[in-house]
Amino acid sequence: MRPRGLPPLLVVLLSCWASVSAQTEATPAVTTEGLNSTEAALATFGPFPSTRPPGTPRAPGSSSGPRPTPVTDVAALCVCDLSPAQCDVNCCCDPDCSSVDFSVFSACSVPVVTGDSQFCSQKAVMYSLNFTANPPQRVFKLVEQISPSIFCIHITNYKPALSFINPEVPDENNFDTLMKTSDGFTLNAESDISFTTKLDIPTTAKYKYGVPLQTSDSFLRFPSSLTSSLCTDNNPAAFLVNQAVRCTRKINLEQCEEIEALSMAFYSSPEILRAPDSRTKVPITVQSVLIQSLNKTLTRREDTDVLQPALVNAGHFHLCMNVVLEVKYSLTYTDRGEVTKADLSFLLGTVSSVVVPLQQKFEIHFLQENTKPVPLSGNPGYVVGLPLAAGFQPHKGSGIIQTTNRYRQFTILHSTAEQDCLALEGVRTPVLFGYTMQSGCKLRFKQFSCLSLLSSWDYRLIGALPCRLVAQKVKNLLWGQGFPDYVAPFGNSQAQDVLDWVPIHFITQSFNRKDSCQLPGALVIEVKWTKYGSLLNPQAKIVNVTANLISSSFPEVSSGNERTILISTAVTFVDVSAPAEAGFRAPPAINARLPFNFFFPFV
């Protein structure tokens, strides 16, 4: 029934407008639990409401289609609910919390819960507390959030992407269908092979320098002294860290059989993992066992069986035999950072009540696989009598090139009883640290205008040569083949550490005379070194090397006359160490101030 006076067309338009208005009001921007208005309200403590109550129409979408209903219900999410069947403190979305729990809450730890932030429009749940109510209550607000980013998802037309596909589990009804879709048992076979292969694939993890060596139960223990001289068994052995320590262990001799640190099994029973978190284990193999008696004599056992400490009564004394005195680990590793072999050597002894507390020694060394140990001239400082480590740098930026024979790296002219320079060509003497050396030979010239070289012992005519060719020949005799450009500062310096190596300074001296030939006559090498490190154990370090080539002028001789010259090489070592001065720390400055009224009432 329409009101009087209104035409039929106006009544139709009004009814359409009312329908649209009713549909718009039926989709509020904010919904709250238990209320029909758009304002925030106090929520009950029952189950959370659904994001879309029954009968609520969808939000209008674009012309291309509406956005599917989100699979994740943000109203049912609670990221701070960590304890099952128990209220979490300040977790306002925890359904296990009651009004009594809310009275002790200070704030909501998670005030806002949202879904996928990549959508342009998404549902969000806001939690807060109303402390004015008695008892305090939780406020639950469901709002529509608009993303401020222009790069957001407005429409999702691929509904399967909103959820995970549930795999079809084979049963007696669909087994035949699944068999037709797959190639027989290929799927299961590949699955088994894949699983087996995954177990056998070596892990990509590797040991790095300083990383503790892992064992099947924890880590490889390497006893050492920490804050005191007493042994600490919980110290881990680090990869590529060579150590040699001594520590003291207080023991009760009557209980020596029960102390694990005195038994061989304590050190040989662990199995080292080939790589960190690897399933491959490397057993520790006992290579040698030495027995030390009370008079310090050593006897090597033919077998390597594990012996246990044994307590023996010798009259009024107690002796404990087969006690571990020294332990030496030798671990072999690859360039991939994996341990491939572990060897162990023991020194066992007999302990009496006289030597308690007991002193033990532990060593561990690492050797790279398929490499031979390179002999060093010191570790780190040079040792007197060992050859100098030297080499040359082929081009800037490269490492130091050294010969494999360390006695051929830095050499000088060799001397013999005949002192024939031409016969000594190619024969060299290594330069040994700390040894002042001098060598030489003789050259005889005849008819200097032609400069014929004669041997000093058979006087055979070598041939007529120009002066510059003779000078070059003498230089080759002095320098030798491959004279180095750098000298290692320490006996164990690495070839790749070029900046640490000491360059050789070459100096040429000549004395010119008119109508004469300049011939090298002497090579003087001066090596300056200093004492480096502690006063208790100073290490020899080379700081400067100078090679001085001295040339002399020889006048022409008349026909038939002969001249003999000496060619010599000298090496001197000069100690340039500064005098050692004992250093003391500066006394602490006492910054004490008296109160301003300390002398009251006298001042």
Secondary structure, DSSP 4 states (H G I P E B T S, - for coil): -PPTT--HHHHHHHHHHHHHHHHHHTS-S-B-TT-SSSS-EE--SSSPPPSS-TTPPPPP-BTTBPPPPPSS-GGG--TT--STTSPPTT-TT-TT--HHHHTT--S-SS-EEES-TTBSEEEEEEEEEETTSSS-EEEEEEEEEE---SS-B-----GGGGSPPPPPPP-TTTHHHHHHHTTTTHHHHHHHHHHHHHHHSPPS----TTPBPBBSSSB-B--EESSSSBEETTPBPBTT--EEEEEEE---GGGGGG-GGGSTHHHHS-EEESSTT-S-EEEEEEEEEEEE-TT--EEE-SS-PPP--EEEEETTEEEEEEEEEEEEEEEEE-TTS-EEEEEEEEEEEEEETTSPSEEEEEEEEEEETT-PPPP-SBSSSB-TTSBPPEEB-SSTTS--B--S-GGGSSEEE---SS-BTTTTTT-EEEPBTT--EEEEEEEEEESTTT-EEE-TTT--EEEE--HHHHHHHHHHHHH-SS--SEE-SSTT--TT-GGGSEEEEEEEEE---TTEEEEEEEEEEEEEEEEES-SSS-EEEEEEEEEEEEEEEEE---TT-EEEEEEEEEEEEEE-PPPP----PPPPP------TTTTTTT-
